[in-house]
Amino acid sequence: MQRMRRRDMLALASGVGGAGLGLGAIPLLAQTPAATKPLDRNGGPYVPTPWPVVDRMIRTGTIGAQDLVMDLGCGDGRLVIAAAKRHGARGYGVDIDAELVRLANDTAAREGVGHLVRFEERNIFDTEVREATVLTLYLLPWMMMKLRPRFLSDLRPGTRIVAHDYHFEDWRAASEFTFDVPEKVAITGISTTTVYLFLVPARVEGRWAVEAPGAPAFDRGELVLRKTLNDFEGMLALGGRTPRRLDATSLKGLDLRFALPVEGPGGRAGRAIVRARVEGDRMEGTVESTLAATTRFSASRLN
């Protein structure tokens, strides 16, 4: 992705709030004078998110009727309103500009989704985010990094964070999609846009009692895991034997994966791959081994 100059970055303040209504279900939003008028803000002037970007963000977040979409720096509310109209999702948006908040609430009522969404005048740094299942952001880099620690500590594991153009530096995105949006040229001088998906990782650090009946050298072991920003590292201890270090570790939201060498009857060497889903204090999944048939894997937290 081409990086923007400082003056270009200041032109792109927080202000997603929008929609993927097939790019046309709320066409008047993009033409409303209040929505296009530059407004001085603590992160730069407000500029509406182009409709192709809004649409891509909603698809990237796989938003559905079961979701609560929270938009920090919601601007005219277009993303939250669109998610409600298109998928029946509940939504909540905050913005520091009272005029934009009024516009967003008025538009939600006019579009028939006022019972599903609401908008409030509020500082994004003081906004409670714990209940969100999808978080949408169009914020400048310093704002993203200031919010990152709170997102990692407060959001539930598996929460989807969809960000437009800016990311969380060394926190690796689960996916990203770069495309051209000609509407942005007049604002930034470039048309390149990237939409990022981040998944809040499961909390896997600690000791786990493992059961994998039939998996060579695996049954009733103990995992000791340490979380890193993007993945995790750890050891598998097996009653009196030298602990074995995990490799090929991966943690995407609730989905965990690791591999390690194993030993079968007669000292035959092999390799096992564990894939599991983390749900609170339990893991459930499978062990695939070069020495035996695939078998069930489970683990429960010890501390």
Secondary structure in CASP SS format (residue, H / E / C, confidence):
PFRMAT SS
TARGET T0000
AUTHOR 0000-0000-0000
METHOD secondary structure of the structure
MODEL  1
M C 1.00
Q C 1.00
R C 1.00
M C 1.00
R C 1.00
R H 1.00
R H 1.00
D H 1.00
M H 1.00
L H 1.00
A C 1.00
L C 1.00
A C 1.00
S C 1.00
G C 1.00
V C 1.00
G C 1.00
G C 1.00
A C 1.00
G C 1.00
L C 1.00
G C 1.00
L C 1.00
G C 1.00
A C 1.00
I C 1.00
P H 1.00
L H 1.00
L H 1.00
A H 1.00
Q H 1.00
T C 1.00
P H 1.00
A H 1.00
A H 1.00
T H 1.00
K C 1.00
P C 1.00
L C 1.00
D C 1.00
R C 1.00
N C 1.00
G C 1.00
G C 1.00
P C 1.00
Y C 1.00
V C 1.00
P C 1.00
T C 1.00
P C 1.00
W H 1.00
P H 1.00
V H 1.00
V H 1.00
D H 1.00
R H 1.00
M H 1.00
I H 1.00
R H 1.00
T H 1.00
G C 1.00
T C 1.00
I C 1.00
G C 1.00
A C 1.00
Q C 1.00
D C 1.00
L E 1.00
V E 1.00
M E 1.00
D E 1.00
L E 1.00
G C 1.00
C C 1.00
G C 1.00
D C 1.00
G C 1.00
R H 1.00
L H 1.00
V H 1.00
I H 1.00
A H 1.00
A H 1.00
A H 1.00
K H 1.00
R H 1.00
H H 1.00
G C 1.00
A C 1.00
R E 1.00
G E 1.00
Y E 1.00
G E 1.00
V E 1.00
D E 1.00
I C 1.00
D C 1.00
A H 1.00
E H 1.00
L H 1.00
V H 1.00
R H 1.00
L H 1.00
A H 1.00
N H 1.00
D H 1.00
T H 1.00
A H 1.00
A H 1.00
R H 1.00
E C 1.00
G C 1.00
V C 1.00
G C 1.00
H C 1.00
L C 1.00
V E 1.00
R E 1.00
F E 1.00
E E 1.00
E E 1.00
R C 1.00
N C 1.00
I H 1.00
F H 1.00
D H 1.00
T C 1.00
E C 1.00
V C 1.00
R C 1.00
E C 1.00
A C 1.00
T C 1.00
V E 1.00
L E 1.00
T E 1.00
L E 1.00
Y C 1.00
L C 1.00
L C 1.00
P H 1.00
W H 1.00
M H 1.00
M H 1.00
M H 1.00
K H 1.00
L H 1.00
R H 1.00
P H 1.00
R H 1.00
F H 1.00
L H 1.00
S H 1.00
D H 1.00
L C 1.00
R C 1.00
P C 1.00
G C 1.00
T C 1.00
R E 1.00
I E 1.00
V E 1.00
A E 1.00
H E 1.00
D C 1.00
Y C 1.00
H C 1.00
F C 1.00
E C 1.00
D C 1.00
W C 1.00
R C 1.00
A C 1.00
A C 1.00
S E 1.00
E E 1.00
F E 1.00
T E 1.00
F E 1.00
D E 1.00
V C 1.00
P H 1.00
E H 1.00
K H 1.00
V H 1.00
A H 1.00
I H 1.00
T H 1.00
G C 1.00
I C 1.00
S C 1.00
T E 1.00
T E 1.00
T E 1.00
V E 1.00
Y E 1.00
L E 1.00
F E 1.00
L E 1.00
V C 1.00
P C 1.00
A C 1.00
R C 1.00
V C 1.00
E C 1.00
G E 1.00
R E 1.00
W E 1.00
A E 1.00
V E 1.00
E E 1.00
A C 1.00
P C 1.00
G C 1.00
A C 1.00
P C 1.00
A C 1.00
F C 1.00
D C 1.00
R C 1.00
G C 1.00
E E 1.00
L E 1.00
V E 1.00
L E 1.00
R E 1.00
K E 1.00
T C 1.00
L C 1.00
N C 1.00
D C 1.00
F E 1.00
E E 1.00
G E 1.00
M E 1.00
L E 1.00
A E 1.00
L C 1.00
G C 1.00
G C 1.00
R C 1.00
T C 1.00
P C 1.00
R E 1.00
R E 1.00
L C 1.00
D E 1.00
A E 1.00
T E 1.00
S E 1.00
L E 1.00
K E 1.00
G C 1.00
L C 1.00
D E 1.00
L E 1.00
R E 1.00
F E 1.00
A E 1.00
L E 1.00
P E 1.00
V E 1.00
E E 1.00
G C 1.00
P H 1.00
G H 1.00
G H 1.00
R C 1.00
A E 1.00
G E 1.00
R E 1.00
A E 1.00
I E 1.00
V E 1.00
R E 1.00
A E 1.00
R E 1.00
V E 1.00
E E 1.00
G C 1.00
D C 1.00
R E 1.00
M E 1.00
E E 1.00
G E 1.00
T E 1.00
V E 1.00
E E 1.00
S E 1.00
T C 1.00
L C 1.00
A C 1.00
A C 1.00
T C 1.00
T E 1.00
R E 1.00
F E 1.00
S E 1.00
A E 1.00
S E 1.00
R E 1.00
L C 1.00
N C 1.00
END
